């Protein structure tokens, strides 16, 4: 199995040129063909010698992710794509179209070890981490797709399958590659990473002082409630997580987003909204309220519109910035927490 070309950053590619006895300037030339022009077939690199193009074709994989199924929402604004990796494992990713905005939700792992009760990906179990090339490959897959429509990718959320901070190094190198000023040049401020709350990795991310947006899956105002739906809370308790998040905002000056899935009769009362407000008081943050999306193995219902609005009004009353997330792709299983493939560990 060939190595993915997208595993390489520009420095890696320059080293390949040196090893092959080629002029180093070829690296930037090729880099710009791929990342500026989206020429993902080496045969399109018309100013690169044919022998060199053929060598890349023979030694590198330029299609680490392959579309095998595409499902569109009824309103045609959301597409869920089932992608196959080079070893046959499968992942899902989502394209969401808004007015003057095209956002993709990509995966960092096949499956997930976090086992959050309401998340379909967690119910799959963990299969493996994605490589750098498989993460970058998802971005280029959608960028190429949008290019054919004469549109551009505007936002990336790493909120698909998997816990990004359990694949930290690969995720960060992938972001470095798509952020590179000589290539794809996708700004960090247009990228969001979502984590269930892996405290040591949030601390590492804080020290890195990146411009990437950070979102934390909170979903409860107390550890007693959070323990019931997020197993990771036992290892990384809510109180410690909140302190870590406060440190992040203080040291970086960047706002943090807290995701809160509203589950009817479980975490959506006015009293729980007041507890959440008390927990987050004084922090530079925004709460994203998400009426729960249904999954096969979690039979509780999402909050009604009335309870959702009441919860938001309580947060507003306490001065906590918040919004209700617009539901997208729920009819095709592309909503928050719904990504699921038929893959298994033995597949």
C-alpha positions as CSV (number, residue, x, y, z in Angstrom):
1,X,0.0,0.0,0.0
2,X,1.5,3.4,-1.1
3,X,2.0,6.2,1.4
4,X,-0.5,9.1,1.0
5,X,1.0,12.1,-0.7
6,X,-1.0,14.2,1.8
7,X,1.0,12.8,4.7
8,X,3.8,15.1,3.6
9,X,4.3,18.7,4.6
10,X,6.3,21.0,2.3
11,X,9.5,20.3,4.2
12,X,8.9,16.5,3.9
13,X,8.4,17.0,0.1
14,X,11.6,18.9,-0.2
15,X,13.4,16.0,1.5
16,X,11.8,13.6,-1.0
17,X,13.2,15.7,-3.8
18,X,16.7,15.6,-2.3
19,X,16.5,11.8,-1.8
20,X,15.4,11.4,-5.4
21,X,18.2,13.7,-6.7
22,X,15.7,16.2,-8.0
23,X,16.0,20.0,-7.8
24,X,14.5,21.2,-4.5
25,X,12.4,23.9,-6.2
26,X,10.3,21.0,-7.7
27,X,8.8,20.6,-4.2
28,X,7.1,24.0,-4.1
29,X,6.1,23.7,-7.7
30,X,4.3,20.3,-7.0
31,X,3.0,21.6,-3.7
32,X,1.3,24.5,-5.5
33,X,-0.1,22.3,-8.2
34,X,-1.8,20.2,-5.5
35,X,-2.8,22.7,-2.9
36,X,-3.4,25.9,-4.9
37,X,-4.8,24.5,-8.2
38,X,-6.2,21.3,-6.7
39,X,-4.5,19.2,-9.4
40,X,-4.7,15.9,-7.5
41,X,-3.7,13.9,-10.5
42,X,0.1,14.2,-11.1
43,X,-0.5,13.9,-14.9
44,X,-1.9,17.5,-14.6
45,X,1.4,18.9,-13.4
46,X,2.3,20.0,-16.9
47,X,5.6,21.8,-16.0
48,X,6.9,18.8,-14.1
49,X,8.9,16.2,-16.1
50,X,6.9,13.1,-17.1
51,X,9.3,10.7,-15.4
52,X,8.9,12.5,-12.1
53,X,5.1,12.6,-12.4
54,X,5.1,8.9,-13.1
55,X,7.3,8.2,-10.1
56,X,4.9,10.0,-7.8
57,X,2.0,8.0,-9.3
58,X,3.8,4.8,-8.6
59,X,5.0,5.6,-5.1
60,X,2.3,7.7,-3.6
61,X,-1.5,7.5,-3.1
62,X,-3.4,10.6,-4.2
63,X,-6.8,9.2,-3.2
64,X,-6.6,8.1,0.5
65,X,-10.4,8.6,0.8
66,X,-12.9,7.4,-1.9
67,X,-16.6,8.2,-2.0
68,X,-18.8,5.1,-1.9
69,X,-22.1,6.7,-1.0
70,X,-23.6,10.1,-1.0
71,X,-26.9,11.0,0.7
72,X,-28.5,14.4,0.3
73,X,-31.0,16.0,2.8
74,X,-34.5,16.8,1.5
75,X,-33.6,20.5,1.3
76,X,-30.4,19.7,-0.7
77,X,-28.4,21.8,1.7
78,X,-26.6,19.0,3.5
79,X,-24.7,16.0,2.0
80,X,-23.4,13.0,4.1
81,X,-20.6,11.2,2.4
82,X,-19.5,7.6,3.2
83,X,-15.8,7.4,2.5
84,X,-13.6,4.3,2.2
85,X,-10.0,4.4,3.3
86,X,-7.2,2.5,1.6
87,X,-7.4,-0.4,4.0
88,X,-11.2,-0.8,3.5
89,X,-12.2,0.9,6.7
90,X,-15.0,3.5,6.4
91,X,-15.7,7.0,7.8
92,X,-18.4,9.6,7.3
93,X,-18.0,13.3,6.6
94,X,-20.6,16.0,6.0
95,X,-20.9,19.1,3.7
96,X,-23.3,21.8,4.9
97,X,-24.2,24.6,2.5
98,X,-25.3,28.0,3.9
99,X,-25.8,31.3,2.2
100,X,-22.3,32.4,1.2
101,X,-20.7,29.7,3.4
102,X,-19.7,26.0,2.8
103,X,-18.8,24.1,6.0
104,X,-17.4,20.6,6.2
105,X,-17.5,18.3,9.2
106,X,-14.6,15.8,8.9
107,X,-13.5,12.8,10.9
108,X,-10.3,12.3,12.9
109,X,-10.8,8.6,13.7
110,X,-12.7,5.5,12.4
111,X,-15.0,4.9,15.3
112,X,-14.4,6.4,18.7
113,X,-13.3,5.1,22.1
114,X,-15.2,7.8,24.2
115,X,-18.5,5.8,24.2
116,X,-20.7,8.8,24.9
117,X,-24.2,7.4,25.4
118,X,-26.1,9.5,22.8
119,X,-23.4,9.4,20.1
120,X,-23.7,6.9,17.2
121,X,-20.0,7.0,16.5
122,X,-19.2,6.1,20.2
123,X,-21.6,3.2,20.0
124,X,-19.4,1.8,17.1
125,X,-16.3,1.5,19.3
126,X,-12.8,2.5,18.3
127,X,-11.3,1.2,15.1
128,X,-8.2,3.3,14.4
129,X,-6.8,6.7,14.1
130,X,-6.8,8.4,10.7
131,X,-3.5,9.3,9.2
132,X,-2.5,12.8,8.4
133,X,-3.2,12.1,4.7
134,X,-6.6,10.7,5.4
135,X,-7.6,13.9,7.3
136,X,-6.1,16.2,4.6
137,X,-7.7,13.9,2.0
138,X,-11.2,14.7,3.3
139,X,-10.6,18.4,3.0
140,X,-9.3,18.1,-0.5
141,X,-12.1,15.8,-1.5
142,X,-14.7,18.5,-0.6
143,X,-12.6,21.4,-1.9
144,X,-12.4,19.6,-5.3
145,X,-16.1,18.9,-5.2
146,X,-16.9,22.5,-4.5
147,X,-14.5,23.7,-7.1
148,X,-16.5,21.9,-9.8
149,X,-19.5,23.9,-8.6
150,X,-17.4,27.1,-8.7
151,X,-17.7,27.4,-5.0
152,X,-15.2,27.5,-2.2
153,X,-14.8,25.8,1.2
154,X,-15.2,28.4,3.9
155,X,-15.2,26.5,7.3
156,X,-13.9,23.2,8.6
157,X,-15.2,21.6,11.8
158,X,-13.3,18.6,13.1
159,X,-16.4,17.2,14.8
160,X,-17.1,14.1,12.7
161,X,-16.2,10.6,13.8
162,X,-13.6,10.3,16.6
163,X,-12.0,12.3,19.4
164,X,-9.5,14.6,17.7
165,X,-7.4,15.0,20.8
166,X,-6.8,11.3,20.9
167,X,-5.2,11.8,17.5
168,X,-3.6,15.1,18.4
169,X,-0.4,14.9,16.4
170,X,-2.0,13.8,13.1
171,X,-4.8,16.4,13.4
172,X,-2.4,19.2,14.1
173,X,0.0,18.3,11.2
174,X,-3.1,18.1,8.9
175,X,-4.1,21.6,10.0
176,X,-0.5,22.8,9.4
177,X,-0.6,21.4,5.9
178,X,-3.9,23.0,4.9
179,X,-2.9,26.3,6.6
180,X,0.4,26.5,4.7
181,X,0.8,29.9,3.1
182,X,2.5,28.4,0.0
183,X,-0.4,26.1,-0.6
184,X,-4.0,25.7,0.5
185,X,-3.7,28.7,2.8
186,X,-6.8,27.9,4.9
187,X,-6.9,30.2,7.9
188,X,-6.8,28.6,11.4
189,X,-9.6,30.9,12.6
190,X,-12.0,29.1,10.2
191,X,-11.2,25.7,11.7
192,X,-12.8,24.3,14.9
193,X,-11.7,21.3,16.9
194,X,-14.3,19.6,19.2
195,X,-13.2,17.5,22.1
196,X,-15.1,15.6,24.8
197,X,-12.6,17.2,27.3
198,X,-9.3,15.4,27.4
199,X,-7.6,17.7,30.0
200,X,-3.9,17.0,29.3
201,X,-4.5,17.6,25.5
202,X,-6.4,20.8,26.2
203,X,-3.4,21.9,28.3
204,X,-1.1,21.0,25.4
205,X,-3.3,22.9,22.9
206,X,-3.3,25.9,25.3
207,X,0.5,26.0,25.3
208,X,0.6,25.9,21.5
209,X,-1.4,29.2,21.3
210,X,-3.0,28.4,18.0
211,X,-5.7,30.5,16.3
212,X,-7.9,27.3,15.9
213,X,-11.3,27.5,17.6
214,X,-11.9,25.1,20.5
215,X,-15.3,23.5,21.3
216,X,-15.9,21.2,24.3
217,X,-18.7,18.7,24.5
218,X,-20.1,19.6,27.9
219,X,-23.8,18.4,27.9
220,X,-24.3,18.7,31.7
221,X,-24.0,21.2,34.5
222,X,-22.8,18.7,37.1
223,X,-20.6,15.7,37.3
224,X,-23.4,13.6,38.6
225,X,-25.4,14.2,35.4
226,X,-22.4,14.1,33.1
227,X,-21.2,10.8,34.5
228,X,-24.3,9.1,33.1
229,X,-23.7,10.1,29.5
230,X,-20.0,10.7,29.1
231,X,-17.8,8.0,30.5
232,X,-14.7,10.2,30.1
233,X,-16.0,12.4,32.9
234,X,-14.9,9.8,35.4
235,X,-11.3,10.3,34.3
236,X,-11.6,14.0,33.6
237,X,-14.2,15.4,36.0
238,X,-16.3,18.4,35.1
239,X,-14.9,20.7,37.8
240,X,-11.3,20.1,36.6
241,X,-12.3,20.4,33.0
242,X,-13.9,23.8,33.6
243,X,-10.8,25.0,35.4
244,X,-8.7,23.9,32.4
245,X,-11.0,25.7,30.0
246,X,-10.8,28.9,32.1
247,X,-7.0,28.7,31.9
248,X,-7.3,28.2,28.1
249,X,-9.4,31.4,27.7
250,X,-7.1,33.4,30.1
251,X,-3.8,32.4,28.4
252,X,-5.0,32.6,24.8
253,X,-7.6,35.3,25.0
254,X,-9.8,33.1,22.8
255,X,-13.4,32.3,23.4
256,X,-14.3,28.7,24.0
257,X,-17.6,27.1,22.8
258,X,-19.4,24.6,24.9
259,X,-21.7,22.1,23.1
260,X,-24.8,21.2,25.1
261,X,-27.1,18.5,23.8
262,X,-30.6,19.0,25.3
263,X,-32.2,15.8,26.4
264,X,-35.8,15.9,27.5
265,X,-36.2,15.6,31.2
266,X,-32.6,14.8,31.8
267,X,-30.5,18.0,31.5
268,X,-32.9,20.6,30.2
269,X,-34.7,22.1,33.2
270,X,-34.5,25.8,34.2
271,X,-32.7,24.7,37.4
272,X,-30.0,22.9,35.3
273,X,-29.7,26.0,33.1
274,X,-29.1,28.0,36.3
275,X,-26.4,25.5,37.4
276,X,-24.8,25.7,34.0
277,X,-24.7,29.5,34.2
278,X,-23.1,29.4,37.6
279,X,-20.5,26.9,36.3
280,X,-19.5,29.2,33.4
281,X,-19.9,32.6,35.1
282,X,-17.1,35.0,34.1
283,X,-15.6,32.8,31.4
284,X,-15.0,33.9,27.9
285,X,-17.4,31.4,26.3
286,X,-20.4,30.7,24.1
287,X,-22.9,27.9,24.7
288,X,-24.2,26.1,21.7
289,X,-27.5,24.5,22.5
290,X,-28.3,21.4,20.5
291,X,-31.7,19.6,20.7
292,X,-30.6,15.9,20.9
293,X,-30.6,14.0,17.6
294,X,-31.9,10.5,17.8
295,X,-29.6,7.4,17.4
296,X,-30.4,3.7,17.3
297,X,-29.0,2.8,20.8
298,X,-30.1,5.9,22.8
299,X,-33.9,6.1,23.0
300,X,-34.3,9.4,25.0
301,X,-35.8,12.3,23.2
302,X,-34.5,15.7,22.4
303,X,-36.0,18.7,24.2
304,X,-39.1,20.3,22.8
305,X,-38.8,23.8,21.2
306,X,-40.5,25.3,24.3
307,X,-38.0,23.7,26.8
308,X,-35.1,24.6,24.5
309,X,-36.2,28.2,24.4
310,X,-36.8,28.3,28.2
311,X,-33.3,26.9,28.7
312,X,-31.8,29.6,26.5
313,X,-33.8,32.3,28.2
314,X,-32.4,31.3,31.6
315,X,-28.8,31.4,30.2
316,X,-29.6,34.8,28.7
317,X,-30.9,36.0,32.1
318,X,-27.6,35.1,33.7
319,X,-25.6,36.8,31.0
320,X,-24.2,33.6,29.3
321,X,-23.8,34.0,25.6
322,X,-25.6,31.2,23.9
323,X,-27.4,30.2,20.7
324,X,-29.6,27.3,19.5
325,X,-27.9,25.3,16.7
326,X,-29.8,25.2,13.5
327,X,-30.6,21.5,12.8
328,X,-28.9,20.3,9.6
329,X,-29.0,16.9,7.9
330,X,-30.9,15.1,10.7
331,X,-33.2,13.5,8.1
332,X,-30.1,11.7,6.6
333,X,-28.3,10.9,9.9
334,X,-25.8,13.7,9.4
335,X,-26.7,15.7,12.5
336,X,-24.6,16.1,15.6
337,X,-23.9,12.7,17.2
338,X,-25.4,10.7,14.3
339,X,-22.4,9.7,12.2
340,X,-22.2,5.9,12.0
341,X,-20.8,3.4,9.5
342,X,-21.3,-0.3,9.3
343,X,-17.6,-0.8,10.0
344,X,-16.4,-3.0,12.8
345,X,-13.1,-3.8,14.4
346,X,-13.0,-7.1,12.5
347,X,-14.0,-5.6,9.1
